[in-house]
Amino acid sequence: MKLKTFLILIFLIQYLNINAQNQNNQNLNSRIDSLENQLIELQQKILEKEKIDKRNALMDKAKQFSSQNKKESNDISKKFHSGIRKQQGLNPNISVGGDFFTSFSSSNNDLITEISDFSYGNNNFFMRELELGFAAPLDPFSRGKTFLSVTQEGIALEEAYIELINLPLHINLKAGIFKAEYGLLNRYHPHALPQFDKPKALMYHFGEPGIGGAGLAANIMLPKPILAHASSIDISVVDGGNDISFTSENKINLLYVGHFKNYYDINENSYFEFTISGARGHNDSTENYNAHIGSFGLHYKWAPVGRSKYRTLDWKTEFIYGYHEGPLKDVETFGFYSSIQNKLGARFWLAARIGYTELPYDKSDHEMNYAVCLDFWQSEFVFYRFQYQYNDRNINNMMGSLGEMPSDHVFTLHVSWAMGPHKHEAY
């Protein structure tokens, strides 16, 4: 009996403990639920307060703008504002470039020492030109550019044209006086040439100014072709005789110029392009005979990303073929040049060029030349150039009347500077 009573007591104690534990668990769960509900309510209150604060901040800003606009409108009614300062924004970008050199030749021949279409001059000090440039967008659809060349002989209008851009079918149009798109260097101004002078293959066929004049031009961007990243065609018609390959003795001396360019991106550091160009025009005053000058150009440039300030390689090669009709016989001429520029650091360039050309109307007269030059860029606005060139000539009758030109060695010190945004870019 006692044992049974003892077991019953043990059972009752365990039962009471279990009930107490269950009661504690229920109380704990109830407390957790209560805390969760309080947290949710607190979060809702915080969100509501943030919304109210943002709304009040926006209302304060609106009141500030309202009062400011009211103040400005009151000021406008009381003050007179001149438009003179705003008119300055309509002024074109103005640039001034100076191009000075001294050159010494081993020959005293007048054809070499005197300034002509084939020589910048030697054995003296020369201001090749002072270039004044004006450029500005005229409106969203056109822009205008004008360049004046000031020399000892006077002031010449180098280029002055309007360009209509972004026309339908990817066409740009140009009207005025300009250098035509032809070959690799025809549009370069003297200060932007990779060497001091133009290759003789270009100078003996077109003269120092190159192909250009008053006329019209169209640039057409072609659809992306196979194996190329961009292609374009330029067509120009200009009144531009030069008395070398094309006569200037007629009232109108039209030249018809075509230029095709194919561009390839090799990788992120380099590109390659080739050009095919042609020019046609009368080569005598009777207009019975024409000259046809063709060009095939190759251009490769390497400029490593992030290092182009210190390392760049630029290679240009161009072949010239001329077919000159004449009363007695037709004459074919050939010429070429190849130049390379290597950037040695942030300030120095080392360049070299080799060239050969036959003279129009008499291919038995020809010239081979070799040039090396070192450039020091003091800044992007100023550079100094030292160039040595050897001209190996076999010219006995320069252009039929000027006489013999002997071979010579030429040393040139060239200084060029720029003021304004035009600088020395290849333009």
MOKAGI-V808789 format. One record per residue. N is the residue number from 1. BURIAL is b if it has 24 or more other ideal C-beta (glycine too) atoms within 12 Angstrom, else e. Layout:
# MOKAGI-V808789
N;BURIAL  N;BURIAL
This chain:
# MOKAGI-V808789
1;e  2;e  3;e  4;e  5;e  6;e  7;e  8;e  9;e  10;e  11;e  12;e  13;e  14;e  15;e  16;e  17;e  18;e  19;e  20;e  21;e  22;e  23;e  24;e  25;e  26;e  27;e  28;e  29;e  30;e  31;e  32;e  33;e  34;e  35;e  36;e  37;e  38;e  39;e  40;e  41;e  42;e  43;e  44;e  45;e  46;e  47;e  48;e  49;e  50;e  51;e  52;e  53;e  54;e  55;e  56;e  57;e  58;e  59;e  60;e  61;e  62;e  63;e  64;e  65;e  66;e  67;e  68;e  69;e  70;e  71;e  72;e  73;e  74;e  75;e  76;e  77;e  78;e  79;e  80;e  81;e  82;e  83;e  84;e  85;e  86;e  87;e  88;e  89;e  90;e  91;e  92;e  93;e  94;e  95;b  96;b  97;b  98;b  99;b  100;b  101;b  102;b  103;b  104;b  105;b  106;e  107;b  108;e  109;b  110;e  111;b  112;b  113;b  114;e  115;b  116;b  117;b  118;b  119;b  120;b  121;b  122;b  123;b  124;e  125;e  126;b  127;b  128;b  129;b  130;b  131;b  132;b  133;b  134;b  135;b  136;e  137;e  138;e  139;e  140;e  141;e  142;e  143;b  144;b  145;b  146;b  147;b  148;b  149;b  150;e  151;b  152;e  153;e  154;e  155;e  156;e  157;e  158;b  159;b  160;b  161;b  162;b  163;b  164;b  165;e  166;e  167;e  168;e  169;e  170;e  171;e  172;b  173;b  174;b  175;e  176;b  177;b  178;b  179;b  180;b  181;b  182;b  183;b  184;b  185;b  186;b  187;b  188;b  189;b  190;b  191;b  192;b  193;b  194;b  195;b  196;b  197;b  198;b  199;b  200;b  201;b  202;b  203;b  204;b  205;b  206;b  207;b  208;b  209;b  210;b  211;b  212;b  213;b  214;b  215;b  216;b  217;b  218;b  219;b  220;b  221;b  222;e  223;e  224;e  225;e  226;e  227;e  228;e  229;e  230;e  231;b  232;b  233;b  234;b  235;b  236;b  237;b  238;b  239;b  240;b  241;b  242;b  243;b  244;b  245;b  246;b  247;b  248;b  249;e  250;e  251;e  252;e  253;b  254;b  255;b  256;b  257;b  258;b  259;b  260;b  261;b  262;b  263;b  264;e  265;e  266;e  267;e  268;e  269;e  270;e  271;b  272;b  273;b  274;b  275;b  276;b  277;b  278;b  279;b  280;b  281;b  282;b  283;b  284;b  285;e  286;e  287;e  288;e  289;b  290;b  291;b  292;b  293;b  294;b  295;b  296;b  297;b  298;b  299;b  300;b  301;b  302;b  303;e  304;e  305;e  306;e  307;e  308;e  309;e  310;e  311;e  312;b  313;b  314;b  315;b  316;b  317;b  318;b  319;b  320;b  321;b  322;b  323;b  324;b  325;b  326;e  327;e  328;e  329;e  330;e  331;b  332;e  333;b  334;b  335;b  336;b  337;b  338;b  339;b  340;b  341;b  342;b  343;b  344;e  345;e  346;e  347;e  348;e  349;b  350;b  351;b  352;b  353;b  354;b  355;b  356;b  357;b  358;b  359;b  360;b  361;b  362;b  363;b  364;e  365;b  366;b  367;b  368;b  369;b  370;b  371;b  372;b  373;b  374;b  375;b  376;e  377;b  378;e  379;e  380;e  381;e  382;b  383;b  384;b  385;b  386;b  387;b  388;b  389;b  390;b  391;b  392;e  393;b  394;e  395;b  396;e  397;e  398;b  399;b  400;e  401;e  402;b  403;e  404;e  405;b  406;e  407;e  408;b  409;e  410;b  411;b  412;b  413;b  414;b  415;b  416;b  417;b  418;b  419;e  420;e  421;e  422;b  423;b  424;b  425;e  426;e  427;b
